[in-house]
């Protein structure tokens, strides 16, 4: 391990960076000109007024009240002041439960740290093994770890016992949190106001029919099989090309606005641009006329493409959003199999409208399995290829390795300051840079897999990111660091020896993970609250694109919680805490600081800044619980591998029940609580329906749901909006163009009987011919 001096040097750098970010944030947030950057949520809710209306020109930009600067840290207690029920109402259940993950870390690791420092640190410190080894360089940090305990020593009984104590406590905390979150979700669903997704299911893989369009087929199927509850439906159009044109038109409108604002500021000369790419080369032309012409061309293309989609039957994909008269009817449809063939008429709860990922609704259902298989293979190679830069980064933490490969750097490396930077700061920041581009790659892979909601895309990306961190950042950092020092012997050893190698390497890498926690967890979280990029972008937009108050409102970038990357990162810290609790407890205080600091920061952000893209009602929690349980099992297996190298083979057997009992614990929790996150109880649905009928007897659900699941590119265009198909209330029989089932080869796919009247194709009464 590195010395206390190296750790102290790294801590000083990161603490100064964190303090600089926090001080800059505290000053910038007080300035009226930045109010929409640091409090955008209040503007979006219409609660906060624009400070630019203040009297005096200077007061519009700079806060001249010196008393506010004295209390520049008052945002911290303010972030903790809002009670959780109010936080849920203000920011949503997703955000409130996300914050509880940091609180869960404090609940888990504060008691573990007390036990580890009270029991294991004295046992390790008095082991005196390192002092008795000649020609061995070590520091006081090493004496705090399990490396200072001699092999075969009865002192290891303390580690074995505390391993069980830590596991039992971790399971207890996980169980209580799962129970709490499940209760919060059920309470949230019971008290939640009416939303379109409560009354709508997404139907996919609608079977083709030679006699009916998809629109008619969906209507007839649900009129027959859900006659008492079916209300209306909206077919799905493949509008991906139209969406791209609309995005291009929006970008072109920004250029027109930019040059019009420029001309208004300097009317003496009209702005010019060049016709080449990016305006850097080509013929010089009038910029306003040039971009206005391109905008008109795009508007014509948008109109043509929209008309093409509306008139082309092939633009309708075999999917639809089907709405019902009650939550009870919706729950029955969403949670049951619609046909004897389980591959068609697939139903699931519809995402809320803003959660729909429209691009993937056009993907044929038969492609999904192939896409997901290819994505899994690509993920494997991605993880494998990233081992190369990870190995290089880890080699930086070993001075002897650098000197062997690059001997001419020896004089520079031997300098005290350079040595401290290399061992205490450089590896963590280099690894952080490598990980910046990763979320974009993983999100793209999840989109290719074909999932239809943003929330599920985030959950799938989080799963990929979690395993990437486990393999590359954790195991990769441990194994490749050792392999760089003893590459030949490591490659030649049998596979059964790898767990022992990993176990032995864990204490050696404690310092690296301490530096990583400080870089990513301390300075990184402080940089998150500064919001430097949104600050710069807002002022650039305000300077060149803003004309009206509405433009200023649209220029805000509130951001949102990035579940796809933040969740796995938090779970990585759980893994580090669980692994090093009995190995090198010196790591635990750094993790506790991370959880405490992050809890305050993100509570501030969800209250004042973030505007979530969707609200899933904390449906991601079972994934969080599963991954935290995996972290616990990994820590137990690695502890077994470590103790097996300490001449304690017989004692190691006593640890075998741990992972088995932990798996049983996970299965019990899943059976006890997971259904609350995937199903809606019919009893609760009936209660909400009854209450709604009593309080709103004249509610027009058709009008309420009319535009809910219309593709965003069609909204705002009354003449071009796709028609929402209603139930045929006046006709108890379902009209059809079909003459006989004998004329179709699809009856085996969609009917439970043969040679019967057409309406029985859907399981109902015969229809009129």
Secondary structure as UniProt FT lines:
FT   HELIX           4..28
FT   TURN            29..30
FT   HELIX           32..34
FT   HELIX           35..38
FT   HELIX           40..44
FT   TURN            45..46
FT   HELIX           51..53
FT   HELIX           58..60
FT   HELIX           66..70
FT   TURN            71..73
FT   HELIX           74..81
FT   HELIX           84..91
FT   HELIX           93..115
FT   HELIX           116..120
FT   HELIX           121..125
FT   TURN            126..127
FT   HELIX           130..132
FT   TURN            134..135
FT   HELIX           140..143
FT   HELIX           146..148
FT   TURN            151..152
FT   TURN            154..155
FT   HELIX           156..191
FT   HELIX           196..199
FT   STRAND          200..204
FT   HELIX           214..225
FT   TURN            226..229
FT   STRAND          230..237
FT   HELIX           240..265
FT   TURN            267..268
FT   STRAND          272..274
FT   HELIX           277..279
FT   STRAND          284..286
FT   HELIX           287..311
FT   HELIX           313..315
FT   STRAND          316..324
FT   HELIX           327..334
FT   TURN            342..343
FT   STRAND          346..349
FT   HELIX           353..355
FT   HELIX           358..362
FT   HELIX           365..367
FT   HELIX           368..395
FT   TURN            396..397
FT   HELIX           399..405
FT   HELIX           407..409
FT   HELIX           410..413
FT   HELIX           416..421
FT   HELIX           422..426
FT   HELIX           427..436
FT   HELIX           438..449
FT   HELIX           454..468
FT   HELIX           469..476
FT   HELIX           477..485
FT   HELIX           487..492
FT   HELIX           495..497
FT   HELIX           498..508
FT   HELIX           510..516
FT   HELIX           517..523
FT   HELIX           524..530
FT   HELIX           532..544
FT   HELIX           549..554
FT   HELIX           563..580
FT   TURN            581..583
FT   HELIX           585..587
FT   HELIX           588..608
FT   TURN            619..620
FT   HELIX           621..643
FT   TURN            644..647
FT   HELIX           649..652
FT   HELIX           653..655
FT   HELIX           656..673
FT   HELIX           674..677
FT   HELIX           682..695
FT   TURN            697..698
FT   HELIX           701..705
FT   TURN            706..709
FT   HELIX           712..714
FT   TURN            715..716
FT   TURN            718..720
FT   STRAND          725..726
FT   TURN            729..730
FT   HELIX           741..743
FT   HELIX           747..750
FT   HELIX           758..762
//
